[in-house]
Amino acid sequence: MKKRKKTLIFGIVLLFIFLGIGYAYLTTTLSINGVTDVDANNWDVYFDNVNVTTGSVTGEQEIEAPTITSDTEVEYHIRLKEPGEFYEFTIDAKNDGTIDAMIETITKKVNGGTTIPAYLNYTITYVDNLPVSENHLLAHESLETYKVRVEYRSDINPSDLPSTAQSLTLSFGVEYVQSNSNAYAVGDSTTVYSISNIESQEGSSIPSGITLYSTAAEVRAASSNSPLYLKHIINNRKIVESYVEFVVTPEMVSAHPEMTAGTYSVRGVGSPHSPYNIAILNEAFDASNCFDSSVYFCAISGLAVGVDYDGNVYAYNDDWSCEVYADGSSYCEQ
């Protein structure tokens, strides 16, 4: 009996050993090892290089010339005594960092508010007079030059002149952030953007390629007889107004003396038979060349323009058709 008990115990021990070895055999460790190198970068956007424009008030009227008090602030103090006097200076916004920047917000205030007195011109533009706009790019290792001008207006009514001396606190700020896909170069009039870069206010589509300006964009449908244009007014990269622009040429007027030569715009407005559009069409074509059914339509050989009851606009020449819909979407096609 004792011999049998020993054997049984030995068998159990062996069983546990075999199970332990089997479990260890099924254990595997997976490892992924790598090295990531992160390059050094720096953010360095600041003011530099102030220059006062010739013709600005000087002497005792230049109480404090523009001074860069920190890398990101400029202070000045001037006195304008009579209409016609002005003070103007330029200053560089530099990006010496390694990261592209763009303008996110712009603020301009007089005495803490946005109302500029009637007797004052207070403008901040780029040095070539282009407007400063949100999403303007300031690429790394580049600069943009601002122009600040304060002018005591001379083209005002006597009633608009201040009756007592005024002390005005003028402020202007631009907030630069890291650039993203919304950024575009200052004065960029050739870059073609896709629908994803500019969104209609109503969420509708626009042509797949348009030429973007600071405040407007257009697509031209060329024709030897009468060019047509799609014209979009853009605010903060959203389409807020859409037009079809057409031309009544002198040659058309020779054949149709009742017409009036010129360039005209009719707008997709979202309201039936816009009085504005009808007045434009009557001026361009004369009512004798127009008829009213489901569409108020004016036409001669080589040019036809109309607006329907829903506010959609249509224009055709010999080569192209262009349409602007009431919701802001538009296209041209041959």
Secondary structure as GFF3:
##gff-version 3
##sequence-region A 1 334
A	DSSP	alpha_helix	2	25	.	.	.	ID=ss1
A	DSSP	beta_strand	45	52	.	.	.	ID=ss2
A	DSSP	three_ten_helix	59	61	.	.	.	ID=ss3
A	DSSP	beta_strand	64	70	.	.	.	ID=ss4
A	DSSP	beta_strand	73	77	.	.	.	ID=ss5
A	DSSP	beta_strand	86	95	.	.	.	ID=ss6
A	DSSP	beta_strand	101	110	.	.	.	ID=ss7
A	DSSP	beta_strand	120	126	.	.	.	ID=ss8
A	DSSP	beta_strand	137	138	.	.	.	ID=ss9
A	DSSP	beta_strand	142	152	.	.	.	ID=ss10
A	DSSP	three_ten_helix	158	160	.	.	.	ID=ss11
A	DSSP	beta_strand	170	178	.	.	.	ID=ss12
A	DSSP	beta_strand	192	193	.	.	.	ID=ss13
A	DSSP	three_ten_helix	195	197	.	.	.	ID=ss14
A	DSSP	beta_strand	199	200	.	.	.	ID=ss15
A	DSSP	beta_strand	210	212	.	.	.	ID=ss16
A	DSSP	beta_strand	216	221	.	.	.	ID=ss17
A	DSSP	beta_strand	228	235	.	.	.	ID=ss18
A	DSSP	beta_strand	238	248	.	.	.	ID=ss19
A	DSSP	alpha_helix	250	255	.	.	.	ID=ss20
A	DSSP	beta_strand	262	267	.	.	.	ID=ss21
A	DSSP	alpha_helix	275	285	.	.	.	ID=ss22
A	DSSP	three_ten_helix	287	289	.	.	.	ID=ss23
A	DSSP	beta_strand	290	292	.	.	.	ID=ss24
A	DSSP	beta_strand	295	300	.	.	.	ID=ss25
A	DSSP	beta_strand	303	308	.	.	.	ID=ss26
A	DSSP	beta_strand	313	317	.	.	.	ID=ss27
A	DSSP	beta_strand	321	324	.	.	.	ID=ss28
A	DSSP	beta_strand	330	333	.	.	.	ID=ss29
###
